[in-house]
Amino acid sequence: MPIRIGRWQIELHQRAIYITREPDPNCPDCRGSQGAWQAHDCGGDWDECPCLDQLRTWRLPLWRRRPSYYSEAPF
């Protein structure tokens, strides 16, 4: 169950804490569609919204995995 604080989302998943920053909901370029693709001038090319550059995710491990000790190859 993620916890949201503004544009930040904090989640505990598989022995780690994930901290994610979401796109800007008030971006003037994509009109708040949170990172939609934008059309160039009059061509068929599309480009990412600059607010997608602000996306960040950090993974903070809580504890290490137990090492596996095999006396011989497992296969």
Protein Blocks (a to p, Z undefined) as FASTA:
>chain_A
ZZdehjaccddeehiacddddddfkbfklnongopacdefkbmbdcddfklmmpccdddd
fbdcdddddfbdfZZ
